[in-house]
Amino acid sequence: MKPRSDSNVRKLTRSGAGRSMGVIIPIDIIRALGWRERQKVRVVQKGSKVVIEDWKG
């Protein structure tokens, strides 16, 4: 079993033709946000952080 401090540590994985990277978001976070499969999200860089938020189109 992983130590508690590492429970949300994830690795980046290459996607498609190698021009994108992906990260798996833990299901408990997805459920807490009420997000669904194939929902559109917005990805924004803020300084040294990446913010993923619901896309309001």
mmCIF file of the N, C-alpha and C atoms, coordinates in Angstrom:
data_MODEL
# 
_entry.id   MODEL 
# 
loop_
_atom_site.group_PDB 
_atom_site.id 
_atom_site.type_symbol 
_atom_site.label_atom_id 
_atom_site.label_alt_id 
_atom_site.label_comp_id 
_atom_site.label_asym_id 
_atom_site.label_entity_id 
_atom_site.label_seq_id 
_atom_site.pdbx_PDB_ins_code 
_atom_site.Cartn_x 
_atom_site.Cartn_y 
_atom_site.Cartn_z 
_atom_site.occupancy 
_atom_site.B_iso_or_equiv 
_atom_site.pdbx_formal_charge 
_atom_site.auth_seq_id 
_atom_site.auth_comp_id 
_atom_site.auth_asym_id 
_atom_site.auth_atom_id 
_atom_site.pdbx_PDB_model_num 
ATOM 1   N N  . MET A 1 1  ? 0.833   -1.181 0.000   1.00 0.00 ? 1  MET A N  1 
ATOM 2   C CA . MET A 1 1  ? 0.000   0.000  0.000   1.00 0.00 ? 1  MET A CA 1 
ATOM 3   C C  . MET A 1 1  ? 0.883   1.251  0.000   1.00 0.00 ? 1  MET A C  1 
ATOM 4   N N  . LYS A 1 2  ? 0.512   2.251  -0.804  1.00 0.00 ? 2  LYS A N  1 
ATOM 5   C CA . LYS A 1 2  ? 1.296   3.478  -0.915  1.00 0.00 ? 2  LYS A CA 1 
ATOM 6   C C  . LYS A 1 2  ? 1.115   4.345  0.336   1.00 0.00 ? 2  LYS A C  1 
ATOM 7   N N  . PRO A 1 3  ? 2.168   5.084  0.710   1.00 0.00 ? 3  PRO A N  1 
ATOM 8   C CA . PRO A 1 3  ? 2.003   6.046  1.806   1.00 0.00 ? 3  PRO A CA 1 
ATOM 9   C C  . PRO A 1 3  ? 0.961   7.095  1.437   1.00 0.00 ? 3  PRO A C  1 
ATOM 10  N N  . ARG A 1 4  ? 0.233   7.609  2.388   1.00 0.00 ? 4  ARG A N  1 
ATOM 11  C CA . ARG A 1 4  ? -0.865  8.555  2.157   1.00 0.00 ? 4  ARG A CA 1 
ATOM 12  C C  . ARG A 1 4  ? -0.408  9.784  1.374   1.00 0.00 ? 4  ARG A C  1 
ATOM 13  N N  . SER A 1 5  ? 0.766   10.308 1.621   1.00 0.00 ? 5  SER A N  1 
ATOM 14  C CA . SER A 1 5  ? 1.237   11.517 0.944   1.00 0.00 ? 5  SER A CA 1 
ATOM 15  C C  . SER A 1 5  ? 1.436   11.310 -0.556  1.00 0.00 ? 5  SER A C  1 
ATOM 16  N N  . ASP A 1 6  ? 1.599   10.062 -0.985  1.00 0.00 ? 6  ASP A N  1 
ATOM 17  C CA . ASP A 1 6  ? 1.819   9.757  -2.401  1.00 0.00 ? 6  ASP A CA 1 
ATOM 18  C C  . ASP A 1 6  ? 0.554   9.283  -3.112  1.00 0.00 ? 6  ASP A C  1 
ATOM 19  N N  . SER A 1 7  ? -0.600  9.300  -2.437  1.00 0.00 ? 7  SER A N  1 
ATOM 20  C CA . SER A 1 7  ? -1.803  8.710  -3.017  1.00 0.00 ? 7  SER A CA 1 
ATOM 21  C C  . SER A 1 7  ? -2.285  9.433  -4.268  1.00 0.00 ? 7  SER A C  1 
ATOM 22  N N  . ASN A 1 8  ? -1.959  10.707 -4.449  1.00 0.00 ? 8  ASN A N  1 
ATOM 23  C CA . ASN A 1 8  ? -2.393  11.444 -5.627  1.00 0.00 ? 8  ASN A CA 1 
ATOM 24  C C  . ASN A 1 8  ? -1.241  11.828 -6.545  1.00 0.00 ? 8  ASN A C  1 
ATOM 25  N N  . VAL A 1 9  ? -0.108  11.156 -6.419  1.00 0.00 ? 9  VAL A N  1 
ATOM 26  C CA . VAL A 1 9  ? 1.020   11.393 -7.316  1.00 0.00 ? 9  VAL A CA 1 
ATOM 27  C C  . VAL A 1 9  ? 0.781   10.575 -8.577  1.00 0.00 ? 9  VAL A C  1 
ATOM 28  N N  . ARG A 1 10 ? 0.886   11.215 -9.738  1.00 0.00 ? 10 ARG A N  1 
ATOM 29  C CA . ARG A 1 10 ? 0.637   10.558 -11.018 1.00 0.00 ? 10 ARG A CA 1 
ATOM 30  C C  . ARG A 1 10 ? 1.808   10.796 -11.964 1.00 0.00 ? 10 ARG A C  1 
ATOM 31  N N  . LYS A 1 11 ? 1.947   9.924  -12.971 1.00 0.00 ? 11 LYS A N  1 
ATOM 32  C CA . LYS A 1 11 ? 2.964   10.079 -14.010 1.00 0.00 ? 11 LYS A CA 1 
ATOM 33  C C  . LYS A 1 11 ? 2.305   10.630 -15.265 1.00 0.00 ? 11 LYS A C  1 
ATOM 34  N N  . LEU A 1 12 ? 3.047   11.423 -16.022 1.00 0.00 ? 12 LEU A N  1 
ATOM 35  C CA . LEU A 1 12 ? 2.591   11.879 -17.330 1.00 0.00 ? 12 LEU A CA 1 
ATOM 36  C C  . LEU A 1 12 ? 2.804   10.745 -18.328 1.00 0.00 ? 12 LEU A C  1 
ATOM 37  N N  . THR A 1 13 ? 1.863   10.562 -19.244 1.00 0.00 ? 13 THR A N  1 
ATOM 38  C CA . THR A 1 13 ? 2.001   9.538  -20.276 1.00 0.00 ? 13 THR A CA 1 
ATOM 39  C C  . THR A 1 13 ? 1.803   10.166 -21.645 1.00 0.00 ? 13 THR A C  1 
ATOM 40  N N  . ARG A 1 14 ? 2.578   9.688  -22.610 1.00 0.00 ? 14 ARG A N  1 
ATOM 41  C CA . ARG A 1 14 ? 2.503   10.197 -23.975 1.00 0.00 ? 14 ARG A CA 1 
ATOM 42  C C  . ARG A 1 14 ? 1.212   9.721  -24.621 1.00 0.00 ? 14 ARG A C  1 
ATOM 43  N N  . SER A 1 15 ? 0.606   10.600 -25.413 1.00 0.00 ? 15 SER A N  1 
ATOM 44  C CA . SER A 1 15 ? -0.676  10.282 -26.039 1.00 0.00 ? 15 SER A CA 1 
ATOM 45  C C  . SER A 1 15 ? -0.599  10.494 -27.546 1.00 0.00 ? 15 SER A C  1 
ATOM 46  N N  . GLY A 1 16 ? -1.269  9.635  -28.300 1.00 0.00 ? 16 GLY A N  1 
ATOM 47  C CA . GLY A 1 16 ? -1.342  9.802  -29.752 1.00 0.00 ? 16 GLY A CA 1 
ATOM 48  C C  . GLY A 1 16 ? 0.010   9.763  -30.420 1.00 0.00 ? 16 GLY A C  1 
ATOM 49  N N  . ALA A 1 17 ? 0.248   10.736 -31.304 1.00 0.00 ? 17 ALA A N  1 
ATOM 50  C CA . ALA A 1 17 ? 1.478   10.787 -32.099 1.00 0.00 ? 17 ALA A CA 1 
ATOM 51  C C  . ALA A 1 17 ? 2.645   11.398 -31.329 1.00 0.00 ? 17 ALA A C  1 
ATOM 52  N N  . GLY A 1 18 ? 2.501   11.570 -30.032 1.00 0.00 ? 18 GLY A N  1 
ATOM 53  C CA . GLY A 1 18 ? 3.596   12.082 -29.225 1.00 0.00 ? 18 GLY A CA 1 
ATOM 54  C C  . GLY A 1 18 ? 3.606   13.588 -29.056 1.00 0.00 ? 18 GLY A C  1 
ATOM 55  N N  . ARG A 1 19 ? 2.551   14.270 -29.522 1.00 0.00 ? 19 ARG A N  1 
ATOM 56  C CA . ARG A 1 19 ? 2.510   15.720 -29.406 1.00 0.00 ? 19 ARG A CA 1 
ATOM 57  C C  . ARG A 1 19 ? 1.763   16.167 -28.154 1.00 0.00 ? 19 ARG A C  1 
ATOM 58  N N  . SER A 1 20 ? 1.188   15.224 -27.419 1.00 0.00 ? 20 SER A N  1 
ATOM 59  C CA . SER A 1 20 ? 0.437   15.544 -26.206 1.00 0.00 ? 20 SER A CA 1 
ATOM 60  C C  . SER A 1 20 ? 0.855   14.612 -25.082 1.00 0.00 ? 20 SER A C  1 
ATOM 61  N N  . MET A 1 21 ? 0.602   15.055 -23.859 1.00 0.00 ? 21 MET A N  1 
ATOM 62  C CA . MET A 1 21 ? 0.840   14.241 -22.681 1.00 0.00 ? 21 MET A CA 1 
ATOM 63  C C  . MET A 1 21 ? -0.451  14.217 -21.889 1.00 0.00 ? 21 MET A C  1 
ATOM 64  N N  . GLY A 1 22 ? -0.667  13.161 -21.143 1.00 0.00 ? 22 GLY A N  1 
ATOM 65  C CA . GLY A 1 22 ? -1.884  13.038 -20.352 1.00 0.00 ? 22 GLY A CA 1 
ATOM 66  C C  . GLY A 1 22 ? -1.569  12.641 -18.930 1.00 0.00 ? 22 GLY A C  1 
ATOM 67  N N  . VAL A 1 23 ? -2.526  12.898 -18.043 1.00 0.00 ? 23 VAL A N  1 
ATOM 68  C CA . VAL A 1 23 ? -2.412  12.488 -16.645 1.00 0.00 ? 23 VAL A CA 1 
ATOM 69  C C  . VAL A 1 23 ? -3.785  11.962 -16.221 1.00 0.00 ? 23 VAL A C  1 
ATOM 70  N N  . ILE A 1 24 ? -3.813  10.903 -15.457 1.00 0.00 ? 24 ILE A N  1 
ATOM 71  C CA . ILE A 1 24 ? -5.058  10.328 -14.972 1.00 0.00 ? 24 ILE A CA 1 
ATOM 72  C C  . ILE A 1 24 ? -5.450  11.058 -13.683 1.00 0.00 ? 24 ILE A C  1 
ATOM 73  N N  . ILE A 1 25 ? -6.684  11.560 -13.660 1.00 0.00 ? 25 ILE A N  1 
ATOM 74  C CA . ILE A 1 25 ? -7.190  12.258 -12.470 1.00 0.00 ? 25 ILE A CA 1 
ATOM 75  C C  . ILE A 1 25 ? -7.923  11.232 -11.610 1.00 0.00 ? 25 ILE A C  1 
ATOM 76  N N  . PRO A 1 26 ? -7.632  11.165 -10.315 1.00 0.00 ? 26 PRO A N  1 
ATOM 77  C CA . PRO A 1 26 ? -8.291  10.184 -9.450  1.00 0.00 ? 26 PRO A CA 1 
ATOM 78  C C  . PRO A 1 26 ? -9.817  10.308 -9.497  1.00 0.00 ? 26 PRO A C  1 
ATOM 79  N N  . ILE A 1 27 ? -10.507 9.156  -9.518  1.00 0.00 ? 27 ILE A N  1 
ATOM 80  C CA . ILE A 1 27 ? -11.959 9.125  -9.656  1.00 0.00 ? 27 ILE A CA 1 
ATOM 81  C C  . ILE A 1 27 ? -12.668 9.846  -8.512  1.00 0.00 ? 27 ILE A C  1 
ATOM 82  N N  . ASP A 1 28 ? -12.104 9.821  -7.306  1.00 0.00 ? 28 ASP A N  1 
ATOM 83  C CA . ASP A 1 28 ? -12.765 10.508 -6.199  1.00 0.00 ? 28 ASP A CA 1 
ATOM 84  C C  . ASP A 1 28 ? -12.809 12.018 -6.422  1.00 0.00 ? 28 ASP A C  1 
ATOM 85  N N  . ILE A 1 29 ? -11.803 12.569 -7.079  1.00 0.00 ? 29 ILE A N  1 
ATOM 86  C CA . ILE A 1 29 ? -11.807 13.999 -7.406  1.00 0.00 ? 29 ILE A CA 1 
ATOM 87  C C  . ILE A 1 29 ? -12.840 14.280 -8.493  1.00 0.00 ? 29 ILE A C  1 
ATOM 88  N N  . ILE A 1 30 ? -12.890 13.431 -9.518  1.00 0.00 ? 30 ILE A N  1 
ATOM 89  C CA . ILE A 1 30 ? -13.866 13.590 -10.607 1.00 0.00 ? 30 ILE A CA 1 
ATOM 90  C C  . ILE A 1 30 ? -15.290 13.542 -10.054 1.00 0.00 ? 30 ILE A C  1 
ATOM 91  N N  . ARG A 1 31 ? -15.563 12.592 -9.192  1.00 0.00 ? 31 ARG A N  1 
ATOM 92  C CA . ARG A 1 31 ? -16.906 12.469 -8.600  1.00 0.00 ? 31 ARG A CA 1 
ATOM 93  C C  . ARG A 1 31 ? -17.250 13.672 -7.728  1.00 0.00 ? 31 ARG A C  1 
ATOM 94  N N  . ALA A 1 32 ? -16.288 14.153 -6.944  1.00 0.00 ? 32 ALA A N  1 
ATOM 95  C CA . ALA A 1 32 ? -16.526 15.306 -6.073  1.00 0.00 ? 32 ALA A CA 1 
ATOM 96  C C  . ALA A 1 32 ? -16.869 16.553 -6.890  1.00 0.00 ? 32 ALA A C  1 
ATOM 97  N N  . LEU A 1 33 ? -16.298 16.665 -8.092  1.00 0.00 ? 33 LEU A N  1 
ATOM 98  C CA . LEU A 1 33 ? -16.572 17.807 -8.964  1.00 0.00 ? 33 LEU A CA 1 
ATOM 99  C C  . LEU A 1 33 ? -17.845 17.626 -9.786  1.00 0.00 ? 33 LEU A C  1 
ATOM 100 N N  . GLY A 1 34 ? -18.369 16.403 -9.804  1.00 0.00 ? 34 GLY A N  1 
ATOM 101 C CA . GLY A 1 34 ? -19.576 16.125 -10.587 1.00 0.00 ? 34 GLY A CA 1 
ATOM 102 C C  . GLY A 1 34 ? -19.309 16.043 -12.081 1.00 0.00 ? 34 GLY A C  1 
ATOM 103 N N  . TRP A 1 35 ? -18.051 15.761 -12.460 1.00 0.00 ? 35 TRP A N  1 
ATOM 104 C CA . TRP A 1 35 ? -17.702 15.667 -13.868 1.00 0.00 ? 35 TRP A CA 1 
ATOM 105 C C  . TRP A 1 35 ? -18.088 14.305 -14.423 1.00 0.00 ? 35 TRP A C  1 
ATOM 106 N N  . ARG A 1 36 ? -18.274 14.247 -15.760 1.00 0.00 ? 36 ARG A N  1 
ATOM 107 C CA . ARG A 1 36 ? -18.664 13.023 -16.443 1.00 0.00 ? 36 ARG A CA 1 
ATOM 108 C C  . ARG A 1 36 ? -17.675 12.708 -17.563 1.00 0.00 ? 36 ARG A C  1 
ATOM 109 N N  . GLU A 1 37 ? -17.705 11.464 -18.025 1.00 0.00 ? 37 GLU A N  1 
ATOM 110 C CA . GLU A 1 37 ? -16.858 11.045 -19.136 1.00 0.00 ? 37 GLU A CA 1 
ATOM 111 C C  . GLU A 1 37 ? -17.166 11.895 -20.373 1.00 0.00 ? 37 GLU A C  1 
ATOM 112 N N  . ARG A 1 38 ? -16.129 12.288 -21.095 1.00 0.00 ? 38 ARG A N  1 
ATOM 113 C CA . ARG A 1 38 ? -16.208 13.076 -22.335 1.00 0.00 ? 38 ARG A CA 1 
ATOM 114 C C  . ARG A 1 38 ? -16.659 14.524 -22.108 1.00 0.00 ? 38 ARG A C  1 
ATOM 115 N N  . GLN A 1 39 ? -16.730 14.965 -20.871 1.00 0.00 ? 39 GLN A N  1 
ATOM 116 C CA . GLN A 1 39 ? -17.057 16.360 -20.576 1.00 0.00 ? 39 GLN A CA 1 
ATOM 117 C C  . GLN A 1 39 ? -15.896 17.233 -21.035 1.00 0.00 ? 39 GLN A C  1 
ATOM 118 N N  . LYS A 1 40 ? -16.205 18.399 -21.566 1.00 0.00 ? 40 LYS A N  1 
ATOM 119 C CA . LYS A 1 40 ? -15.153 19.317 -21.995 1.00 0.00 ? 40 LYS A CA 1 
ATOM 120 C C  . LYS A 1 40 ? -14.632 20.078 -20.775 1.00 0.00 ? 40 LYS A C  1 
ATOM 121 N N  . VAL A 1 41 ? -13.302 20.192 -20.721 1.00 0.00 ? 41 VAL A N  1 
ATOM 122 C CA . VAL A 1 41 ? -12.649 20.959 -19.661 1.00 0.00 ? 41 VAL A CA 1 
ATOM 123 C C  . VAL A 1 41 ? -11.665 21.931 -20.289 1.00 0.00 ? 41 VAL A C  1 
ATOM 124 N N  . ARG A 1 42 ? -11.331 22.943 -19.565 1.00 0.00 ? 42 ARG A N  1 
ATOM 125 C CA . ARG A 1 42 ? -10.384 23.968 -20.012 1.00 0.00 ? 42 ARG A CA 1 
ATOM 126 C C  . ARG A 1 42 ? -9.085  23.767 -19.242 1.00 0.00 ? 42 ARG A C  1 
ATOM 127 N N  . VAL A 1 43 ? -7.951  23.781 -19.938 1.00 0.00 ? 43 VAL A N  1 
ATOM 128 C CA . VAL A 1 43 ? -6.644  23.609 -19.321 1.00 0.00 ? 43 VAL A CA 1 
ATOM 129 C C  . VAL A 1 43 ? -5.870  24.914 -19.484 1.00 0.00 ? 43 VAL A C  1 
ATOM 130 N N  . VAL A 1 44 ? -5.448  25.500 -18.353 1.00 0.00 ? 44 VAL A N  1 
ATOM 131 C CA . VAL A 1 44 ? -4.789  26.800 -18.351 1.00 0.00 ? 44 VAL A CA 1 
ATOM 132 C C  . VAL A 1 44 ? -3.499  26.719 -17.535 1.00 0.00 ? 44 VAL A C  1 
ATOM 133 N N  . GLN A 1 45 ? -2.443  27.331 -18.043 1.00 0.00 ? 45 GLN A N  1 
ATOM 134 C CA . GLN A 1 45 ? -1.203  27.433 -17.279 1.00 0.00 ? 45 GLN A CA 1 
ATOM 135 C C  . GLN A 1 45 ? -1.229  28.727 -16.493 1.00 0.00 ? 45 GLN A C  1 
ATOM 136 N N  . LYS A 1 46 ? -0.990  28.634 -15.191 1.00 0.00 ? 46 LYS A N  1 
ATOM 137 C CA . LYS A 1 46 ? -0.909  29.810 -14.318 1.00 0.00 ? 46 LYS A CA 1 
ATOM 138 C C  . LYS A 1 46 ? 0.420   29.730 -13.580 1.00 0.00 ? 46 LYS A C  1 
ATOM 139 N N  . GLY A 1 47 ? 1.405   30.435 -14.107 1.00 0.00 ? 47 GLY A N  1 
ATOM 140 C CA . GLY A 1 47 ? 2.747   30.367 -13.536 1.00 0.00 ? 47 GLY A CA 1 
ATOM 141 C C  . GLY A 1 47 ? 3.319   28.972 -13.714 1.00 0.00 ? 47 GLY A C  1 
ATOM 142 N N  . SER A 1 48 ? 3.700   28.344 -12.604 1.00 0.00 ? 48 SER A N  1 
ATOM 143 C CA . SER A 1 48 ? 4.265   26.992 -12.667 1.00 0.00 ? 48 SER A CA 1 
ATOM 144 C C  . SER A 1 48 ? 3.203   25.924 -12.413 1.00 0.00 ? 48 SER A C  1 
ATOM 145 N N  . LYS A 1 49 ? 1.928   26.297 -12.454 1.00 0.00 ? 49 LYS A N  1 
ATOM 146 C CA . LYS A 1 49 ? 0.839   25.360 -12.193 1.00 0.00 ? 49 LYS A CA 1 
ATOM 147 C C  . LYS A 1 49 ? -0.043  25.184 -13.425 1.00 0.00 ? 49 LYS A C  1 
ATOM 148 N N  . VAL A 1 50 ? -0.756  24.067 -13.465 1.00 0.00 ? 50 VAL A N  1 
ATOM 149 C CA . VAL A 1 50 ? -1.750  23.802 -14.504 1.00 0.00 ? 50 VAL A CA 1 
ATOM 150 C C  . VAL A 1 50 ? -3.102  23.707 -13.824 1.00 0.00 ? 50 VAL A C  1 
ATOM 151 N N  . VAL A 1 51 ? -4.075  24.459 -14.325 1.00 0.00 ? 51 VAL A N  1 
ATOM 152 C CA . VAL A 1 51 ? -5.423  24.462 -13.769 1.00 0.00 ? 51 VAL A CA 1 
ATOM 153 C C  . VAL A 1 51 ? -6.358  23.804 -14.777 1.00 0.00 ? 51 VAL A C  1 
ATOM 154 N N  . ILE A 1 52 ? -7.135  22.832 -14.309 1.00 0.00 ? 52 ILE A N  1 
ATOM 155 C CA . ILE A 1 52 ? -8.145  22.172 -15.150 1.00 0.00 ? 52 ILE A CA 1 
ATOM 156 C C  . ILE A 1 52 ? -9.488  22.532 -14.577 1.00 0.00 ? 52 ILE A C  1 
ATOM 157 N N  . GLU A 1 53 ? -10.333 23.165 -15.425 1.00 0.00 ? 53 GLU A N  1 
ATOM 158 C CA . GLU A 1 53 ? -11.642 23.598 -14.945 1.00 0.00 ? 53 GLU A CA 1 
ATOM 159 C C  . GLU A 1 53 ? -12.723 23.275 -15.964 1.00 0.00 ? 53 GLU A C  1 
ATOM 160 N N  . ASP A 1 54 ? -13.950 23.246 -15.508 1.00 0.00 ? 54 ASP A N  1 
ATOM 161 C CA . ASP A 1 54 ? -15.092 22.984 -16.389 1.00 0.00 ? 54 ASP A CA 1 
ATOM 162 C C  . ASP A 1 54 ? -15.124 24.034 -17.487 1.00 0.00 ? 54 ASP A C  1 
ATOM 163 N N  . TRP A 1 55 ? -15.402 23.595 -18.714 1.00 0.00 ? 55 TRP A N  1 
ATOM 164 C CA . TRP A 1 55 ? -15.500 24.508 -19.849 1.00 0.00 ? 55 TRP A CA 1 
ATOM 165 C C  . TRP A 1 55 ? -16.936 24.993 -19.980 1.00 0.00 ? 55 TRP A C  1 
ATOM 166 N N  . LYS A 1 56 ? -17.115 26.277 -19.880 1.00 0.00 ? 56 LYS A N  1 
ATOM 167 C CA . LYS A 1 56 ? -18.446 26.868 -20.022 1.00 0.00 ? 56 LYS A CA 1 
ATOM 168 C C  . LYS A 1 56 ? -18.529 27.453 -21.416 1.00 0.00 ? 56 LYS A C  1 
ATOM 169 N N  . GLY A 1 57 ? -19.044 26.672 -22.370 1.00 0.00 ? 57 GLY A N  1 
ATOM 170 C CA . GLY A 1 57 ? -19.081 27.091 -23.776 1.00 0.00 ? 57 GLY A CA 1 
ATOM 171 C C  . GLY A 1 57 ? -20.305 27.729 -24.102 1.00 0.00 ? 57 GLY A C  1 
# 
